[in-house]
């Protein structure tokens, strides 16, 4: 399973989103901190989930980062997060 697929699966399992988009943005960060050959280091996500709706932005990001702790431990370097209302 690719890192992108792992991220999508973990967020789907944790938040049951009504919509989710996970994009590997690694090539746009070539030469930046945390980048490595082969990518899988920088991702951009857009997610809509009722489980995130009542939270402020900081708590939304904390919840998403906590859900992806294993991926960060395995080399995920950066995650750009956009949470949109689920309704």
Secondary structure by P-SEA (a helix, b strand, c coil): ccaaaaaaaaaaacccccbbbbbccccccccccccccccccbbbbbbbbcccccccaaaaaaaaaaaaaaaaaacccbbbbbbcccc
